[in-house]
Amino acid sequence: MLGRTANSIFWMFRYLERAENTARLLEAGFRMALTRGADAANEEWRSVIVTLGEQTAYQELHSEYSGAQVCNFVLRDRENPQNVLGMIEAARANARSARTSITAEVWEAVNEAWMVLGDLLDRPVREASLGSVLASIRREATLVRGATYGSMLRNEIYHFARAGTFLERADNTARILDVKYYLLLPSLAYVGSSLDTGQWDTVLRSLSAERAYRWLNAGRMDPRGIAEFLILDRRFPRSLAFCYDALRENLKALAELHHNRGECHTLMREADRRLCEATIDSIFDKGLHEFLTAFISENEAIATSIATDYRFIA
């Protein structure tokens, strides 16, 4: 398999996962903004931009954080290199580059996502239609994932696709948790307040975790319990532990197919060991922000090493 093909597959699924994660984060911000006053709502929209790491680019264009401006900046603004429409276009371009390596079902799902979302995001998105637009992004990404799972051989192409998906998903979960804990609350005086509880509810909703967490915890909103659930619970498909279980298995499969282990496997083994040995008490003793910052850096190092080990060509 050519390195450029592996690169296209890997990044196609990273872009699709990133687009879906962005839509989920916007939806959570939208829900919170609807329940708060104008100033507080603007702060919610600011938190979305901060979580996405796009604050500098946004502030070069806008001085305020209104819902319409944030949504259009994130979803379709060409001045924002990380806009969702650009992600979908990049995913489709990578799918086209690797056209002979994916099934017809996967190509059709990606191409349909590009056409449907291109049409929806061809014009400014109004808040009245935001919900349906975000639902469409989630649905199209789900259809691609379903086509992949249901039609592709479990070969190296599939494993590169899944590795890209779970690397991106782990990064997203860690960033959302970090921003909540480190940046969103105005001061420690708000810890335990209705604002604090609402912010944790936003975190759960942005990761599609609210129902699962409430079901397991009888509706009790406990920040420590939420952090433990999103970091260490191997049953939840967006937790860091679940993502790394899946990433480890896909990298193991690639090593067996290529009869070779590279630096990415060493980094994966070390990162996975640290995560397996961690407890929520040890994480909070060290500092949640410090733990998540280290995790994000390790995650990026693994991604870079995968590209080097398998000779990706950008």
Secondary structure, DSSP 8 states (H G I E B T S, - for coil): --HHHHHHHHHHHHHHHHHHHHHHHHHHHHHHHHTS-HHHHHHHHHHHHHHHT-HHHHHTT-SS--HHHHHHHHHT-TTSTT-HHHHHHHHHHHHHHTGGGS-HHHHHHHHHHHHHHHHHTSS---HHHHHHHHHHHHHHHHHHHHHHHHHS-SSHHHHHHHHHHHHHHHHHHHHHHHHIIIIISSSGGGTTSHHHHHHHHHHHHHTT-HHHHHHHHTT---HHHHHHHHHH-TTSTTSHHHHHHHHHHHHHHHHHHHT---HHHHHHHHHHHHHHH--HHHHHHH-HHHHHHHHHHHHHHHHHHHHHHTT---
